[in-house]
Amino acid sequence: MKVGLVLEGGGMRGLYTAGVLDAFLEAGIKVDGVVSVSAGALFGVNYLSNQPKRALRYNKRFMGDRRYMSFWSWLTTGNFVNKEFSYYKVPMELDVFDQDAFAESGVPFYVVATDIKTGKPDYIKIDHVFEQMEALRASSALPLVSEIVEYKGKRYMDGGLADSLPIDFMENMGFDKLIVVLTRPKGYRKHPSKTSKRFYKLFYRKYPEFVEVASNRHIHYNKSIEKIETLEKSGKVYAIRPEHALEVGRLEKNPEKFEAIYQEGLKQMRNDMTNLKIFLGDNLKTCFSDGHGFEDQIQRHSLRHIFYMGSVIGGTQLYT
């Protein structure tokens, strides 16, 4: 039986997801495949590279640097989240992403991006984070504050616009059970926004299919939430969601809030780990057969980082 993992986006709410995934690493939870959206993709790669606390660490470290994420970057480059510094220099040089460990995990990892011409979602398999950085950037390219991202002849924007919660994709891929990490509390529903629709029509009028999909995102999102709730009752889905609304903006810059949201996800998942293991049942797998604990993993990656720095080739991303 195959177990899949679905990671919702949500900007800096994704640090809740990072905490949840670090609890997975701590407990040795492994899955057979991952599909991720926007910030869920950027933070989720650290789960497969086995780099606990990395997402929290570099966000706290660089958030005050205008080269990382700022209105200055938006005005000078067209991207609020700076392309060269955030997606390449940080993970390539300043807080190195472990591509070798990511590849060695052997777990298929997909990101969702919205084709701006058709308005439909594309599900892109990531084999090499550095070489496919533009696909990760496409998945998290928020409208209005990001330029359209070109990848392999197509033009993309944030994957959450076309498929925020790719449950159907994972079912079609043959996964029998799904773990879904949400960044909104139980009962949350999206509502239509006339303001957003006007902006989409104004700035993306050349792409009517995209405007239509983006303007009606709430419909698809709410249907997906309803399906998740139904599958929860049938025992096919295990949904992990915040116990209350996370007090953080999508483009939040307060490091104290980062820590609080990360800790909320970590502690909540630690407390709920027994229930997750019951859900997994005979399918429970362990990430680390050598028996090393969470802190040992951090120490080993700190040492590995020292030797890895000299051999890294390529670039990586903002929230990876």
N, C-alpha and C positions, 0 to 999 in steps of 0.2 A: 504494500500500500504506500502510495506517494503522498508526502506532506509538502504543501506549498506555503509560501509566506508572501503576503500582500502588504506593501508599505505605502500608506497615504502620504501626500505632501502636506504643505501648510507653512512654508517658510520656517521661521524660527520656532514654531511649534514642533518642528521636527526634532528638536533636542529632547522632547519627551520620548520620541521613538528611539533616539540614541540611547537613552537610559534603559529602555525596555530591552533593546538588543544587547546592551552590555550585561544585563541580567541573564540573558540567554547564554552569553559567553561564560559567565560565571558558573552557570548550572550545567554547561556542556550540552545545550540544546542545539541540534542540527536539523536542517530541513533539506528537501530534495530539489528545491527551486525557489527563486525569488522574482517577483515582479514589483517594480517600484515606480513612484511618480514624484517628479520634482525634488523637493528637499528629501523625500523618502529615499530617492536614488542616491543623492549626494552623501547622506549620512549612512545609508544602508550598506555601501561598499565596505565600510570599516568592519562590519559584522563578518563578512567573508574573508577579509584580510586579517581578522583576529587582532584588531587594534583597539582595545577598550579605552575609553576616555578621550580618544583622539579628536572626535568631533567637538566635544566640549572644550578641549584644550586650545585648539587653534582659533576657534571662534572668540573665546575670551581674550586670547593673546593679541589678535589682530583687529578686533572690532574698532578700536580707536584709531586705526591707521586709515587715512582717507584713500589710500591705494586699494584697500580691501573692499569696502562697501560704503558708498557715500554719494551725496548729491554732487560733489565735485567730480567723482567718476562719471556720474550720469551726464553731467553737462559737457564734459570733455571727451567722453568716449561713446555716449549713447547707452551705456550699461550702468545701472546703479551698482550692481555687483561686478566689480572690475574683472575683465576677462584675463588679462595677462598676469596680474598679481594673484588674484584669488584662485583661478582655475589652473594656473601653471606654476608660478613661482613658489607659492605656499606648499603645495604637495610634492613638488619636485625637489625643492631645496630647503625650505624652512621647517616643514613638519612632514617628513617624507611618507607617502603612501606606499604600503608594501604590496606591490604588484605581484611579486613571486608567491606570496602567501595567498593572495586572492585567486590566482590561477590554480594553485595547488589544492584549493578547497574542492575543486571539481563540481561546484554547485552552479547550475545555469542561472545567470543574473540578467534580467530584462529591465529596460527603462521604457517608459511611455513618453512619446513626443507627439504633438499635434501638427499634422501636415497643414500648413496655412493655406494651401491651394484648395485642398479637398475638404478640410475641416475634420478629417478622420484621424483616429489615433494610429500611430505606427508603434510596434513593439520591437525594440532593437536589442538584440542580445549583445551583452558586453563581455568580450573575451579578454581585452587588454585595456584597462582604464586609461593609461597614458595615451595610447594610440587612438582611442575612441572618446577622448575628452569632449569633443564637440557634440557628441550624442548626449552625454550627461548634461552639458550646458544647454542643449536644446530642450531637454526635459524640464529644466528649471528656469526657462526664459520667460519671466513674467511680462505680460503685455504692458505697454506704455513706458515701463522702466527698463526695458531690454530691447536690443536690436533683434531682428529676425536672425536665427542661426541657420546657416547652410551646412548640410551634412549629406555627402554622397548624392549630390545633385538635387536634393530636396530642400525646402525651406520650412523651418519649424519654429513653434513656440511651445510654451509650457504644456506638458502632457495632461495636467489636471483639467484643462479646458475641454478635452475630448473624452477622457476616461479617467476620472479621479480615483476610482476604485475598481481596478480591472479583475473583478471576480470571474466574469464570463471567460476572459482570456485564460485564466488558470484552469477553469473547468474544461475548456476545450483542449488544453494541453494534457489533460488526463490525470490531474491531481485529485486524489480521493478525499483528502482533508485539507483545510486551509486555516492558517493562522492569519488574522487580519489585524494590523496595528493601525488604529485610527488616532487622529489628533483632535477630535471633537468629542464631547461627552455624549452619553446615551440620550436619545431623544432629539438631538440636533437635526435641524432641517435647513437647507438653504432657501432663500427667497429671491425672486426676480429683482434685478436692479435696473431701473430705467436710466440712471446716470451712467452705469457701465456700458449699457447698450448704446447710448449716444456716443460715448468715447470710442467704442469699437467701430461704429459706423463712420466716425470722423477720421480716425487714424488708419483703419484697415479696409477702407471702402473698395480697394482693388481686389479684396478677397471676400466676396459675399458669403461663400460657404463657411468660412472661418467665423465671420461675424454672426451668422445664424447659430452655429454651434456654441460659440462663446457666450452669446446672449441668453441661450437656453440651458446653460450648464446646470442650473439648479434642478431642472427636470430629471436629467440623467443621474445626477448625484443622489437625489432623493430616492429614485427607483433602486439604485445600487444599495443604499442604506437599508431600504425595506427588504431587499433580497438577502442581505447579510443577516438581518434580524430573523428572517424565516429560516435560513440555513443554520443559525445558532440553535434554534429550537429543535431542529432535526438531528443535531449532533455532528454536522459536517463542517461547521465553522466555529472557531474559537476566536472571538473578538476581544481585543485589548484596547481600551479607550480610557481617557482621563476621567476621573471621578467628578470633575467639575470643569467649567470653561477655563482654559489656560490664559492667564493674564499676560499676554505677550503679543506684540504686533508682528505681522508677517515679515517686516523689515526691521525688527527690534534691534537696538544697539546697546542695551543695558546688560553688562556681564553678570550682574547679580541675578537678574531674571533668568539668564541662561542656566546658571547653576541650579536655581530653584526648580526649573522645569525639568532639567536632566535628572535631578535627584527624585523628583516626583515619579518619573517613569521607572527609574531604577528600583526605588523602594516598593512601589506598587507591584511591579512584576516579581520582585523577591517574595513578597507576601502571597502572591497568587500562583507561585511556581508549582505547588502541589496540584492545583486544579488543572494547570496546563499539562502536567505529566500524566494525569488521569485521562485527559482528552487524547493525548498521544498514544497511551496504552502500550501495546506491543510494538508500536512504531517508534518508540522513544529511542533516539540515537544520541551518541555523545560526540561532541566536537573534539575532545582531547582524550585520547586513549592512554596517555602517559600519566594521568591523574594530577597534573599540575593545576593549581588553583588560579583564581582571577588575578591576584596580585603578582603571582609568578609570571603570568602571561605579560603583564605590563613590564616587569623587569626584563624579561627575555627580549621584548620588542625594543626596549631602550638600548640594550646592548646591540641588538641586530641593526638598529638605526645607525649606530656609529660605523659599522662596517659597510652598510648599504649606501651611505651618502656618496661615496666615491664612484659608485657604479650605476647610479640611476640615470636612465636616458629617457627623454620624453617629458611630458607635462602632466599635470593633474588639475584638480578642481577646487572650487571654493569649499563647499561643505563636505567634500569627500571624507 
